[in-house]
Amino acid sequence: MHANYAPATAFPAMWTYCAPTAAARSACKTLTRAAPLIDPQFLSDERDLQLLLKGGKMQQNIIESKAFKTVRRKMLYPVNVEDAKAMEKDIRSRADTQYHPVGTCKMGPDSDPMAVVDARLRVKGIAGLRVADASIMPTLIGGNTNAPTIMIGEKAADLIRADQ
């Protein structure tokens, strides 16, 4: 055993809703370098909250199961899963994006007025500018965005080389 190893005194447990019904909004205030306006609209659709409440209850039932008895410790954020109001308050105060936002520069055909970049990742109407990250995804995927974002970057490199 490594000398600096200490047995775990806690473990993370979280659930993720990969397909929220509510959609975020973003906009630029000006054409200068001002920070953009970003409104994630967390839980603005009741269906999203209901699914998260269901997930929270399911997670707690798993943690309280016999299989977790030897590793279960005191909860960092204790909440009674039978108290829907307490669960809602907890979810509303601690929900976050897990830092995988997408869709702010949607890729799409010229016929799509919401599309910012074309199929070659070029920003429409701005010569010499491309977007090569998760922001081109029109919608959130059902998993972690890391690997697809790497693929987008690799594809961008191929497209840039092909255009030279």
KOLKOLMAR-903329 format. One record per residue: x, y, z of N, C-alpha, C in turn. Coordinates in steps of 0.1 Angstrom, whole numbers, plus 5000, padded with zeros to 4 digits. Example, Ala and Ser with C-alpha at 12.3 -4.5 7.8 and 13.67 -1.06 7.14 Angstrom:
! KOLKOLMAR-903329
<atom n_u="5132" n_v="4943" n_w="5078" ca_u="5123" ca_v="4955" ca_w="5078" c_u="5132" c_v="4967" c_w="5078"/>
<atom n_u="5128" n_v="4978" n_w="5071" ca_u="5137" ca_v="4989" ca_w="5071" c_u="5129" c_v="5000" c_w="5079"/>
END
This chain:
! KOLKOLMAR-903329
<atom n_u="5008" n_v="4988" n_w="5000" ca_u="5000" ca_v="5000" ca_w="5000" c_u="5009" c_v="5012" c_w="5000"/>
<atom n_u="5005" n_v="5023" n_w="4992" ca_u="5013" ca_v="5035" ca_w="4992" c_u="5012" c_v="5042" c_w="5005"/>
<atom n_u="5023" n_v="5048" n_w="5009" ca_u="5025" ca_v="5054" ca_w="5022" c_u="5015" c_v="5066" c_w="5024"/>
<atom n_u="5011" n_v="5073" n_w="5013" ca_u="5002" ca_v="5084" ca_w="5015" c_u="4988" c_v="5080" c_w="5013"/>
<atom n_u="4985" n_v="5068" n_w="5011" ca_u="4971" ca_v="5063" ca_w="5008" c_u="4963" c_v="5064" c_w="5021"/>
<atom n_u="4951" n_v="5069" n_w="5020" ca_u="4942" ca_v="5069" ca_w="5032" c_u="4929" c_v="5064" c_w="5027"/>
<atom n_u="4922" n_v="5055" n_w="5034" ca_u="4909" ca_v="5050" ca_w="5030" c_u="4899" c_v="5061" c_w="5027"/>
<atom n_u="4891" n_v="5059" n_w="5018" ca_u="4881" ca_v="5069" ca_w="5014" c_u="4872" c_v="5072" c_w="5026"/>
<atom n_u="4869" n_v="5084" n_w="5028" ca_u="4859" ca_v="5088" ca_w="5039" c_u="4847" c_v="5093" c_w="5033"/>
<atom n_u="4846" n_v="5094" n_w="5020" ca_u="4834" ca_v="5099" ca_w="5013" c_u="4835" c_v="5094" c_w="4998"/>
<atom n_u="4824" n_v="5095" n_w="4992" ca_u="4823" ca_v="5092" ca_w="4978" c_u="4813" c_v="5101" c_w="4971"/>
<atom n_u="4815" n_v="5105" n_w="4959" ca_u="4805" ca_v="5114" ca_w="4953" c_u="4793" c_v="5105" c_w="4947"/>
<atom n_u="4782" n_v="5111" n_w="4947" ca_u="4770" ca_v="5105" ca_w="4941" c_u="4762" c_v="5116" c_w="4935"/>
<atom n_u="4759" n_v="5115" n_w="4922" ca_u="4752" ca_v="5125" ca_w="4915" c_u="4744" c_v="5118" c_w="4904"/>
<atom n_u="4734" n_v="5125" n_w="4899" ca_u="4727" ca_v="5120" ca_w="4888" c_u="4726" c_v="5131" c_w="4877"/>
<atom n_u="4725" n_v="5127" n_w="4865" ca_u="4725" ca_v="5137" ca_w="4854" c_u="4713" c_v="5135" c_w="4845"/>
<atom n_u="4708" n_v="5146" n_w="4841" ca_u="4696" ca_v="5146" ca_w="4832" c_u="4702" c_v="5151" c_w="4819"/>
<atom n_u="4704" n_v="5142" n_w="4809" ca_u="4711" ca_v="5145" ca_w="4797" c_u="4702" c_v="5152" c_w="4786"/>
<atom n_u="4689" n_v="5152" n_w="4788" ca_u="4680" ca_v="5158" ca_w="4778" c_u="4670" c_v="5167" c_w="4784"/>
<atom n_u="4674" n_v="5178" n_w="4790" ca_u="4664" ca_v="5187" ca_w="4796" c_u="4655" c_v="5193" c_w="4786"/>
<atom n_u="4643" n_v="5195" n_w="4791" ca_u="4632" ca_v="5201" ca_w="4782" c_u="4635" c_v="5216" c_w="4780"/>
<atom n_u="4639" n_v="5223" n_w="4791" ca_u="4642" ca_v="5237" ca_w="4790" c_u="4654" c_v="5239" c_w="4782"/>
<atom n_u="4655" n_v="5250" n_w="4774" ca_u="4666" ca_v="5253" ca_w="4766" c_u="4673" c_v="5266" c_w="4771"/>
<atom n_u="4686" n_v="5267" n_w="4771" ca_u="4693" ca_v="5279" ca_w="4776" c_u="4692" c_v="5289" c_w="4765"/>
<atom n_u="4695" n_v="5301" n_w="4769" ca_u="4696" ca_v="5312" ca_w="4759" c_u="4709" c_v="5320" c_w="4761"/>
<atom n_u="4714" n_v="5324" n_w="4750" ca_u="4727" ca_v="5332" ca_w="4751" c_u="4726" c_v="5344" c_w="4740"/>
<atom n_u="4732" n_v="5355" n_w="4743" ca_u="4732" ca_v="5366" ca_w="4734" c_u="4744" c_v="5375" c_w="4737"/>
<atom n_u="4748" n_v="5383" n_w="4727" ca_u="4758" ca_v="5393" ca_w="4729" c_u="4752" c_v="5406" c_w="4732"/>
<atom n_u="4757" n_v="5413" n_w="4742" ca_u="4752" ca_v="5427" ca_w="4745" c_u="4756" c_v="5437" c_w="4734"/>
<atom n_u="4769" n_v="5436" n_w="4730" ca_u="4774" ca_v="5445" ca_w="4720" c_u="4784" c_v="5437" c_w="4711"/>
<atom n_u="4789" n_v="5444" n_w="4702" ca_u="4799" ca_v="5438" ca_w="4693" c_u="4813" c_v="5439" c_w="4699"/>
<atom n_u="4814" n_v="5445" n_w="4711" ca_u="4827" ca_v="5447" ca_w="4717" c_u="4831" c_v="5434" c_w="4725"/>
<atom n_u="4841" n_v="5434" n_w="4733" ca_u="4845" ca_v="5422" ca_w="4741" c_u="4837" c_v="5421" c_w="4754"/>
<atom n_u="4825" n_v="5426" n_w="4755" ca_u="4817" ca_v="5425" ca_w="4767" c_u="4813" c_v="5410" c_w="4768"/>
<atom n_u="4812" n_v="5406" n_w="4781" ca_u="4808" ca_v="5392" ca_w="4784" c_u="4794" c_v="5389" c_w="4778"/>
<atom n_u="4791" n_v="5377" n_w="4773" ca_u="4778" ca_v="5374" ca_w="4767" c_u="4768" c_v="5373" c_w="4778"/>
<atom n_u="4755" n_v="5374" n_w="4774" ca_u="4744" ca_v="5371" ca_w="4784" c_u="4741" c_v="5356" c_w="4782"/>
<atom n_u="4742" n_v="5349" n_w="4793" ca_u="4739" ca_v="5334" ca_w="4793" c_u="4729" c_v="5331" c_w="4803"/>
<atom n_u="4717" n_v="5326" n_w="4799" ca_u="4707" ca_v="5322" ca_w="4809" c_u="4704" c_v="5307" c_w="4807"/>
<atom n_u="4709" n_v="5298" n_w="4816" ca_u="4707" ca_v="5284" ca_w="4814" c_u="4693" c_v="5280" c_w="4816"/>
<atom n_u="4684" n_v="5288" n_w="4821" ca_u="4670" ca_v="5285" ca_w="4824" c_u="4668" c_v="5272" c_w="4831"/>
<atom n_u="4677" n_v="5269" n_w="4841" ca_u="4676" ca_v="5257" ca_w="4849" c_u="4662" c_v="5256" c_w="4854"/>
<atom n_u="4657" n_v="5244" n_w="4853" ca_u="4644" ca_v="5240" ca_w="4859" c_u="4632" c_v="5250" c_w="4855"/>
<atom n_u="4633" n_v="5256" n_w="4844" ca_u="4622" ca_v="5265" ca_w="4840" c_u="4610" c_v="5257" c_w="4834"/>
<atom n_u="4613" n_v="5244" n_w="4832" ca_u="4602" ca_v="5235" ca_w="4827" c_u="4600" c_v="5225" c_w="4839"/>
<atom n_u="4588" n_v="5224" n_w="4843" ca_u="4584" ca_v="5215" ca_w="4855" c_u="4588" c_v="5200" c_w="4852"/>
<atom n_u="4588" n_v="5196" n_w="4840" ca_u="4591" ca_v="5182" ca_w="4836" c_u="4606" c_v="5179" c_w="4840"/>
<atom n_u="4615" n_v="5189" n_w="4839" ca_u="4629" ca_v="5187" ca_w="4843" c_u="4630" c_v="5185" c_w="4858"/>
<atom n_u="4623" n_v="5193" n_w="4865" ca_u="4623" ca_v="5192" ca_w="4880" c_u="4618" c_v="5178" c_w="4884"/>
<atom n_u="4607" n_v="5174" n_w="4878" ca_u="4601" ca_v="5161" ca_w="4882" c_u="4610" c_v="5149" c_w="4880"/>
<atom n_u="4617" n_v="5150" n_w="4868" ca_u="4627" ca_v="5139" ca_w="4865" c_u="4639" c_v="5139" c_w="4875"/>
<atom n_u="4643" n_v="5151" n_w="4879" ca_u="4654" ca_v="5152" ca_w="4888" c_u="4650" c_v="5147" c_w="4902"/>
<atom n_u="4638" n_v="5150" n_w="4906" ca_u="4632" ca_v="5145" ca_w="4919" c_u="4632" c_v="5130" c_w="4919"/>
<atom n_u="4628" n_v="5124" n_w="4908" ca_u="4627" ca_v="5110" ca_w="4907" c_u="4642" c_v="5104" c_w="4908"/>
<atom n_u="4651" n_v="5110" n_w="4901" ca_u="4665" ca_v="5106" ca_w="4901" c_u="4671" c_v="5107" c_w="4915"/>
<atom n_u="4668" n_v="5118" n_w="4922" ca_u="4673" ca_v="5119" ca_w="4935" c_u="4668" c_v="5109" c_w="4945"/>
<atom n_u="4656" n_v="5106" n_w="4944" ca_u="4650" ca_v="5095" ca_w="4952" c_u="4656" c_v="5082" c_w="4949"/>
<atom n_u="4658" n_v="5079" n_w="4936" ca_u="4664" ca_v="5066" ca_w="4932" c_u="4678" c_v="5065" c_w="4937"/>
<atom n_u="4686" n_v="5076" n_w="4936" ca_u="4700" ca_v="5076" ca_w="4940" c_u="4700" c_v="5073" c_w="4955"/>
<atom n_u="4692" n_v="5080" n_w="4963" ca_u="4692" ca_v="5078" ca_w="4978" c_u="4688" c_v="5064" c_w="4981"/>
<atom n_u="4679" n_v="5058" n_w="4974" ca_u="4675" ca_v="5044" ca_w="4977" c_u="4687" c_v="5035" c_w="4974"/>
<atom n_u="4695" n_v="5038" n_w="4964" ca_u="4706" ca_v="5029" ca_w="4961" c_u="4717" c_v="5031" c_w="4972"/>
<atom n_u="4719" n_v="5043" n_w="4976" ca_u="4729" ca_v="5046" ca_w="4986" c_u="4725" c_v="5040" c_w="5000"/>
<atom n_u="4713" n_v="5039" n_w="5003" ca_u="4708" ca_v="5033" ca_w="5015" c_u="4706" c_v="5018" c_w="5014"/>
<atom n_u="4710" n_v="5012" n_w="5003" ca_u="4709" ca_v="4998" ca_w="5002" c_u="4720" c_v="4991" c_w="5009"/>
<atom n_u="4718" n_v="4978" n_w="5011" ca_u="4727" ca_v="4969" ca_w="5019" c_u="4741" c_v="4970" c_w="5012"/>
<atom n_u="4742" n_v="4970" n_w="4999" ca_u="4754" ca_v="4970" ca_w="4992" c_u="4764" c_v="4982" c_w="4996"/>
<atom n_u="4758" n_v="4993" n_w="5000" ca_u="4766" ca_v="5005" ca_w="5003" c_u="4768" c_v="5006" c_w="5018"/>
<atom n_u="4764" n_v="4996" n_w="5026" ca_u="4764" ca_v="4998" ca_w="5041" c_u="4779" c_v="5000" c_w="5046"/>
<atom n_u="4788" n_v="4993" n_w="5041" ca_u="4802" ca_v="4994" ca_w="5046" c_u="4809" c_v="5007" c_w="5042"/>
<atom n_u="4804" n_v="5014" n_w="5031" ca_u="4811" ca_v="5026" ca_w="5027" c_u="4803" c_v="5038" c_w="5029"/>
<atom n_u="4790" n_v="5037" n_w="5033" ca_u="4782" ca_v="5048" ca_w="5035" c_u="4786" c_v="5056" c_w="5048"/>
<atom n_u="4786" n_v="5069" n_w="5047" ca_u="4789" ca_v="5078" ca_w="5058" c_u="4778" c_v="5088" c_w="5059"/>
<atom n_u="4781" n_v="5098" n_w="5067" ca_u="4771" ca_v="5109" ca_w="5069" c_u="4771" c_v="5117" c_w="5056"/>
<atom n_u="4758" n_v="5120" n_w="5052" ca_u="4756" ca_v="5128" ca_w="5039" c_u="4761" c_v="5142" c_w="5041"/>
<atom n_u="4768" n_v="5148" n_w="5031" ca_u="4773" ca_v="5161" ca_w="5031" c_u="4761" c_v="5171" c_w="5030"/>
<atom n_u="4751" n_v="5168" n_w="5022" ca_u="4739" ca_v="5176" ca_w="5020" c_u="4727" c_v="5167" c_w="5023"/>
<atom n_u="4724" n_v="5165" n_w="5036" ca_u="4713" ca_v="5156" ca_w="5039" c_u="4699" c_v="5162" c_w="5036"/>
<atom n_u="4691" n_v="5154" n_w="5030" ca_u="4677" ca_v="5158" ca_w="5027" c_u="4668" c_v="5146" c_w="5027"/>
<atom n_u="4656" n_v="5147" n_w="5032" ca_u="4646" ca_v="5136" ca_w="5033" c_u="4640" c_v="5135" c_w="5019"/>
<atom n_u="4642" n_v="5124" n_w="5013" ca_u="4637" ca_v="5122" ca_w="4999" c_u="4622" c_v="5120" c_w="4999"/>
<atom n_u="4616" n_v="5118" n_w="5010" ca_u="4601" ca_v="5117" ca_w="5011" c_u="4595" c_v="5131" c_w="5012"/>
<atom n_u="4603" n_v="5141" n_w="5014" ca_u="4598" ca_v="5155" ca_w="5015" c_u="4601" c_v="5162" c_w="5002"/>
<atom n_u="4591" n_v="5162" n_w="4993" ca_u="4593" ca_v="5168" ca_w="4979" c_u="4597" c_v="5182" c_w="4980"/>
<atom n_u="4592" n_v="5190" n_w="4989" ca_u="4596" ca_v="5204" ca_w="4989" c_u="4610" c_v="5206" c_w="4993"/>
<atom n_u="4615" n_v="5198" n_w="5003" ca_u="4629" ca_v="5198" ca_w="5007" c_u="4638" c_v="5194" c_w="4995"/>
<atom n_u="4634" n_v="5183" n_w="4988" ca_u="4642" ca_v="5178" ca_w="4977" c_u="4642" c_v="5189" c_w="4966"/>
<atom n_u="4631" n_v="5196" n_w="4963" ca_u="4631" ca_v="5206" ca_w="4953" c_u="4640" c_v="5218" c_w="4957"/>
<atom n_u="4640" n_v="5222" n_w="4969" ca_u="4648" ca_v="5233" ca_w="4974" c_u="4663" c_v="5229" c_w="4972"/>
<atom n_u="4666" n_v="5216" n_w="4976" ca_u="4680" ca_v="5211" ca_w="4974" c_u="4684" c_v="5211" c_w="4960"/>
<atom n_u="4676" n_v="5206" n_w="4951" ca_u="4679" ca_v="5206" ca_w="4937" c_u="4681" c_v="5220" c_w="4931"/>
<atom n_u="4671" n_v="5229" n_w="4935" ca_u="4672" ca_v="5242" ca_w="4929" c_u="4684" c_v="5250" c_w="4934"/>
<atom n_u="4689" n_v="5247" n_w="4946" ca_u="4701" ca_v="5254" ca_w="4952" c_u="4714" c_v="5248" c_w="4947"/>
<atom n_u="4714" n_v="5235" n_w="4943" ca_u="4727" ca_v="5229" ca_w="4939" c_u="4729" c_v="5224" c_w="4925"/>
<atom n_u="4718" n_v="5225" n_w="4917" ca_u="4719" ca_v="5219" ca_w="4903" c_u="4729" c_v="5228" c_w="4895"/>
<atom n_u="4737" n_v="5221" n_w="4887" ca_u="4746" ca_v="5228" ca_w="4878" c_u="4747" c_v="5221" c_w="4864"/>
<atom n_u="4755" n_v="5227" n_w="4856" ca_u="4756" ca_v="5222" ca_w="4842" c_u="4766" c_v="5210" c_w="4841"/>
<atom n_u="4774" n_v="5208" n_w="4850" ca_u="4786" ca_v="5199" ca_w="4849" c_u="4795" c_v="5203" c_w="4838"/>
<atom n_u="4794" n_v="5216" n_w="4835" ca_u="4803" ca_v="5222" ca_w="4826" c_u="4804" c_v="5216" c_w="4812"/>
<atom n_u="4793" n_v="5212" n_w="4806" ca_u="4792" ca_v="5206" ca_w="4793" c_u="4782" c_v="5214" c_w="4784"/>
<atom n_u="4782" n_v="5227" n_w="4784" ca_u="4773" ca_v="5234" ca_w="4776" c_u="4776" c_v="5232" c_w="4761"/>
<atom n_u="4766" n_v="5232" n_w="4753" ca_u="4767" ca_v="5230" ca_w="4739" c_u="4757" c_v="5239" c_w="4732"/>
<atom n_u="4758" n_v="5241" n_w="4719" ca_u="4747" ca_v="5247" ca_w="4711" c_u="4747" c_v="5262" c_w="4710"/>
<atom n_u="4757" n_v="5269" n_w="4714" ca_u="4757" ca_v="5283" ca_w="4713" c_u="4761" c_v="5288" c_w="4699"/>
<atom n_u="4767" n_v="5280" n_w="4691" ca_u="4771" ca_v="5283" ca_w="4677" c_u="4767" c_v="5272" c_w="4668"/>
<atom n_u="4754" n_v="5269" n_w="4668" ca_u="4749" ca_v="5257" ca_w="4661" c_u="4754" c_v="5256" c_w="4647"/>
<atom n_u="4757" n_v="5244" n_w="4643" ca_u="4761" ca_v="5241" ca_w="4629" c_u="4748" c_v="5237" c_w="4621"/>
<atom n_u="4747" n_v="5242" n_w="4609" ca_u="4735" ca_v="5238" ca_w="4601" c_u="4736" c_v="5244" c_w="4587"/>
<atom n_u="4726" n_v="5241" n_w="4579" ca_u="4726" ca_v="5245" ca_w="4565" c_u="4722" c_v="5260" c_w="4564"/>
<atom n_u="4724" n_v="5266" n_w="4553" ca_u="4721" ca_v="5280" ca_w="4551" c_u="4706" c_v="5283" c_w="4553"/>
<atom n_u="4698" n_v="5273" n_w="4551" ca_u="4683" ca_v="5274" ca_w="4553" c_u="4679" c_v="5275" c_w="4567"/>
<atom n_u="4688" n_v="5272" n_w="4576" ca_u="4685" ca_v="5273" ca_w="4591" c_u="4689" c_v="5286" c_w="4596"/>
<atom n_u="4680" n_v="5295" n_w="4600" ca_u="4683" ca_v="5309" ca_w="4604" c_u="4691" c_v="5308" c_w="4618"/>
<atom n_u="4690" n_v="5298" n_w="4626" ca_u="4696" ca_v="5297" ca_w="4639" c_u="4711" c_v="5291" c_w="4638"/>
<atom n_u="4714" n_v="5286" n_w="4626" ca_u="4728" ca_v="5280" ca_w="4624" c_u="4738" c_v="5292" c_w="4623"/>
<atom n_u="4749" n_v="5290" n_w="4630" ca_u="4760" ca_v="5300" ca_w="4631" c_u="4771" c_v="5296" c_w="4622"/>
<atom n_u="4774" n_v="5283" n_w="4621" ca_u="4785" ca_v="5277" ca_w="4613" c_u="4780" c_v="5268" c_w="4603"/>
<atom n_u="4787" n_v="5266" n_w="4592" ca_u="4784" ca_v="5257" ca_w="4581" c_u="4790" c_v="5243" c_w="4584"/>
<atom n_u="4788" n_v="5234" n_w="4574" ca_u="4793" ca_v="5221" ca_w="4576" c_u="4809" c_v="5220" c_w="4576"/>
<atom n_u="4815" n_v="5231" n_w="4572" ca_u="4830" ca_v="5231" ca_w="4572" c_u="4835" c_v="5239" c_w="4584"/>
<atom n_u="4826" n_v="5242" n_w="4594" ca_u="4828" ca_v="5248" ca_w="4607" c_u="4832" c_v="5263" c_w="4605"/>
<atom n_u="4828" n_v="5269" n_w="4593" ca_u="4831" ca_v="5283" ca_w="4591" c_u="4819" c_v="5291" c_w="4596"/>
<atom n_u="4823" n_v="5302" n_w="4603" ca_u="4812" ca_v="5311" ca_w="4608" c_u="4806" c_v="5318" c_w="4596"/>
<atom n_u="4793" n_v="5318" n_w="4595" ca_u="4786" ca_v="5324" ca_w="4584" c_u="4788" c_v="5339" c_w="4584"/>
<atom n_u="4792" n_v="5345" n_w="4573" ca_u="4794" ca_v="5359" ca_w="4572" c_u="4807" c_v="5365" c_w="4577"/>
<atom n_u="4816" n_v="5357" n_w="4582" ca_u="4828" ca_v="5362" ca_w="4587" c_u="4840" c_v="5353" c_w="4581"/>
<atom n_u="4846" n_v="5359" n_w="4572" ca_u="4857" ca_v="5352" ca_w="4565" c_u="4869" c_v="5348" c_w="4574"/>
<atom n_u="4874" n_v="5336" n_w="4573" ca_u="4886" ca_v="5332" ca_w="4581" c_u="4883" c_v="5328" c_w="4595"/>
<atom n_u="4871" n_v="5327" n_w="4599" ca_u="4868" ca_v="5323" ca_w="4613" c_u="4860" c_v="5310" c_w="4614"/>
<atom n_u="4865" n_v="5301" n_w="4622" ca_u="4858" ca_v="5288" ca_w="4624" c_u="4856" c_v="5286" c_w="4638"/>
<atom n_u="4846" n_v="5277" n_w="4641" ca_u="4843" ca_v="5273" ca_w="4655" c_u="4846" c_v="5258" c_w="4655"/>
<atom n_u="4854" n_v="5254" n_w="4665" ca_u="4858" ca_v="5239" ca_w="4665" c_u="4857" c_v="5234" c_w="4680"/>
<atom n_u="4845" n_v="5235" n_w="4685" ca_u="4843" ca_v="5230" ca_w="4699" c_u="4828" c_v="5225" c_w="4700"/>
<atom n_u="4824" n_v="5222" n_w="4712" ca_u="4811" ca_v="5216" ca_w="4715" c_u="4800" c_v="5226" c_w="4712"/>
<atom n_u="4803" n_v="5239" n_w="4711" ca_u="4792" ca_v="5249" ca_w="4708" c_u="4785" c_v="5247" c_w="4695"/>
<atom n_u="4792" n_v="5239" n_w="4685" ca_u="4785" ca_v="5237" ca_w="4672" c_u="4775" c_v="5226" c_w="4673"/>
<atom n_u="4775" n_v="5218" n_w="4683" ca_u="4764" ca_v="5207" ca_w="4684" c_u="4751" c_v="5214" c_w="4686"/>
<atom n_u="4741" n_v="5210" n_w="4677" ca_u="4728" ca_v="5217" ca_w="4678" c_u="4721" c_v="5214" c_w="4691"/>
<atom n_u="4723" n_v="5202" n_w="4697" ca_u="4716" ca_v="5198" ca_w="4709" c_u="4726" c_v="5190" c_w="4718"/>
<atom n_u="4723" n_v="5189" n_w="4730" ca_u="4731" ca_v="5182" ca_w="4740" c_u="4731" c_v="5167" c_w="4736"/>
<atom n_u="4742" n_v="5160" n_w="4736" ca_u="4743" ca_v="5146" ca_w="4734" c_u="4739" c_v="5138" c_w="4747"/>
<atom n_u="4737" n_v="5126" n_w="4746" ca_u="4733" ca_v="5117" ca_w="4757" c_u="4745" c_v="5112" c_w="4764"/>
<atom n_u="4756" n_v="5119" n_w="4766" ca_u="4768" ca_v="5115" ca_w="4773" c_u="4778" c_v="5126" c_w="4774"/>
<atom n_u="4790" n_v="5123" n_w="4779" ca_u="4800" ca_v="5133" ca_w="4781" c_u="4804" c_v="5139" c_w="4767"/>
<atom n_u="4807" n_v="5152" n_w="4767" ca_u="4810" ca_v="5159" ca_w="4755" c_u="4825" c_v="5158" c_w="4751"/>
<atom n_u="4833" n_v="5153" n_w="4760" ca_u="4847" ca_v="5154" ca_w="4758" c_u="4852" c_v="5147" c_w="4744"/>
<atom n_u="4849" n_v="5134" n_w="4743" ca_u="4853" ca_v="5127" ca_w="4730" c_u="4847" c_v="5133" c_w="4718"/>
<atom n_u="4834" n_v="5137" n_w="4717" ca_u="4829" ca_v="5143" ca_w="4705" c_u="4836" c_v="5157" c_w="4702"/>
<atom n_u="4840" n_v="5164" n_w="4713" ca_u="4846" ca_v="5177" ca_w="4711" c_u="4860" c_v="5175" c_w="4705"/>
<atom n_u="4867" n_v="5165" n_w="4710" ca_u="4880" ca_v="5162" ca_w="4704" c_u="4879" c_v="5158" c_w="4689"/>
<atom n_u="4869" n_v="5151" n_w="4686" ca_u="4866" ca_v="5147" ca_w="4672" c_u="4863" c_v="5159" c_w="4664"/>
<atom n_u="4856" n_v="5169" n_w="4669" ca_u="4853" ca_v="5181" ca_w="4662" c_u="4866" c_v="5189" c_w="4659"/>
<atom n_u="4875" n_v="5189" n_w="4669" ca_u="4888" ca_v="5196" ca_w="4667" c_u="4896" c_v="5189" c_w="4657"/>
<atom n_u="4896" n_v="5176" n_w="4657" ca_u="4904" ca_v="5168" ca_w="4647" c_u="4898" c_v="5171" c_w="4633"/>
<atom n_u="4885" n_v="5171" n_w="4632" ca_u="4878" ca_v="5174" ca_w="4619" c_u="4881" c_v="5188" c_w="4614"/>
<atom n_u="4881" n_v="5197" n_w="4623" ca_u="4885" ca_v="5211" ca_w="4620" c_u="4899" c_v="5212" c_w="4614"/>
<atom n_u="4908" n_v="5205" n_w="4620" ca_u="4922" ca_v="5204" ca_w="4615" c_u="4923" c_v="5199" c_w="4601"/>
<atom n_u="4915" n_v="5188" n_w="4599" ca_u="4915" ca_v="5182" ca_w="4585" c_u="4909" c_v="5192" c_w="4575"/>
<atom n_u="4898" n_v="5199" n_w="4579" ca_u="4892" ca_v="5209" ca_w="4570" c_u="4901" c_v="5221" c_w="4567"/>
<atom n_u="4908" n_v="5226" n_w="4577" ca_u="4917" ca_v="5237" ca_w="4575" c_u="4929" c_v="5233" c_w="4566"/>
<atom n_u="4934" n_v="5221" n_w="4568" ca_u="4945" ca_v="5216" ca_w="4559" c_u="4940" c_v="5214" c_w="4545"/>
<atom n_u="4928" n_v="5209" n_w="4543" ca_u="4922" ca_v="5207" ca_w="4530" c_u="4920" c_v="5220" c_w="4523"/>
<atom n_u="4918" n_v="5231" n_w="4530" ca_u="4915" ca_v="5244" ca_w="4524" c_u="4928" c_v="5251" c_w="4520"/>
<atom n_u="4940" n_v="5247" n_w="4525" ca_u="4952" ca_v="5254" ca_w="4522" c_u="4958" c_v="5250" c_w="4509"/>
END
